[in-house]
Structure formats: C-alpha cells, structure tokens
Amino acid sequence: MLRDPGAAEEITQEVFLSVWQNARTFDPSRGSFAAWVMSLAHHKAVDRLRRLRVRRTEAADETTPDAVDVVEEVVRLLESERVRTALKTLPPGQREVIVLAYYGGLTQREIAQRLGIPLGTVKTRTRDGLLRLRTILSAGGEEP
C-alpha cells in the first residue's frame, strides 16, 4: 500500500506497539487475532497515506503560479488529451470500467456492484481495455 519499505517498517512497528498497548481490547468474538492485527495495519497505512496526501496538497497550495513549469503543464495536458481520445476508441464496457476505476477511484469490487456485473467481468474488461489502450497509445494514437 505504501510503496516505501521504510514507511512500511514504521507502520509495522506502530502496529506491534498498538497490539502491545491495546491487547486487552481484542475481542475474539469479533474475529481472529490475525484479522485484528491486519485491520490495525491497514488502518495505520491508510492514515499514513492520508497524512501524505494532505501534506502534498498543502505544499501544492503554497506554490505560486509563476513556479509552474509551463512546458510540463502543456505536455501533461497533451498527454491527458491523448488518453481521452484513446479511451473513446474502446468498447463501451471496457471504457466504463476504466473510467470508474481511474477517474472515479472505485475498486473493481465497487465497480462490479455499481454496474451489477460479476467481478470477473470487471477484471477482464479492465485488463483488455488497458492492453488496448497501451497498444493505441504506443502506436501514436492511431488504433491498429
């Protein structure tokens, strides 16, 4: 989740400390000990990611418009437009799951529930759509 071994080690230490300090709060009727520890780890990792996101947002707010590199912004906008154009070439089912995942921030399970389709179908459409996008984008925007 964190994509940083150092941060993962810190979270692991925090989890073990929390287990040590809060062992009496564990309730076996609510689930296994392993599930309890894993949920602690998950919550601590998510908290860390949220803190990092807030810091990045605050740092971005502090930059002045003059500090924005115009060339980088233009390149980013052009790439965004290429991706949007490539998305339009996908079959509707593939496009829908990719848009919900990447622009909507939904998990594959959430997409399956929202669209009322099996999870396996969402996974297949996502994989096929991403492969097709890669082919289109690597061919310079022209569908082969």
N, C-alpha and C positions, 0 to 999 in steps of 0.2 A: 504493500500500500504506500509506503513512504518513499521507496526507490532511493533510499540513502541508508547504507549499512550502519553508519554511526548513529543516526536518528533511531533506527530500529533497535540498536543495542540500548540506547537510553530508554526507549519505551519498555523494553523487556525488563530493565532494572526497576522502572517505575511500577510495572505490573507486579513483580515479585515483592517489592516493598508494600504495595497495596494489599496483596494477599496476606503478607505477614501481619500488617496492621489491622486488617479487617476480616480475619479468618472467622471470627465469631458471627459475622453477618451472612456467611454462606448457609443457604437453606437447601438441604438435599431434596426436599420435596418439590423444588422448582426446577431441578435438573442436576446433571452430573457436575462434579468438581471441575472436570476438564472444560465443560461448556462455560462454566462460570469464569474460569481463568481466561478462556478465549474471548468471552464477551468483554472482560476488563481490558484485554489487549486491544480489541477492536475499538472500543470507546476511546481509549487513550490515543490511539493512532489517528482516529478521526478528529479528536480535539487538537492534536498537533497540526494536522493538515489545515484545519480551520484557522488556527493562530497564524500559520504561514500565509494563508490567503489574505487575512486581514492586514498583515504587515506589508505584503506586496501591494495591496490596494492603497494603503496609506502612503507608501513610497511613490506609487504612481501619481497620487493626488498632489504630491509635493513638487513634481517636475513641472517646469514651465513649458508653455507651447514652443518656445524657442529651442528647448532641449530635444525636441522630437526630430529625429533624422528624417528629412523629407523623402530621401531616396528609399529608405527602408519602408516607410509608410506606403509609398507608391507600389513598391514590389509586393508588399503584403496585400494591398487592395487588388492588384492584378492577379495574384495567386488565388485570392478568395473568389474572384470572378471566374477564373478558370475552373475551380472546383464546382461552383454553382452551375456553370454551363455543362460540365461533365455529369453532374447529378441529374440534370434534365434528360439526359440520354438513357438513364437507367429505366428498367421496367418499374411501374408504379409500386409494386410490393417491395422491391429492393430499396427504392428511393425512400419510401415511407419509413422503413425500419432504420435506415442510416440517418435520416434527418432526426427522428425521435431520439436516437442514441447520441449523436454527436452535437446536435443543436439543442435538443430538448433535455439532454443529460439523463435520460432514462436508462435503467438497466435492461438487459434482454428479458428478464422475467417481467418487469413492469410493462415493457412493450407488448409482450405476449398477452398480458392481462388486458391492456388497453385496447388492443386490436381484436381480442377474442380468438387468437390463433395459438397453436401449440408452440412451446418453447423451441422445439427442434426446428420448426419452420422459421422462426425468427433468426436462429443461429445460421441456418442455411442461407437465408436471404441476405443476412449481413455479410457472410463470407463471400458469397457470389457477387454481391454488389461492390464490396471493397476490391475484389480481384478485378472486376470490370473497370472500376474507377482507376486502379493502378495502370491498367492497360491503356485506357483512354488518355490519362494524364502523361504517361511516359511517351505516348505517340504524338505529343504536342497538341492535344486537344481534339484530334480527329479520331472518330471512332473507327476501329479497324474493320 
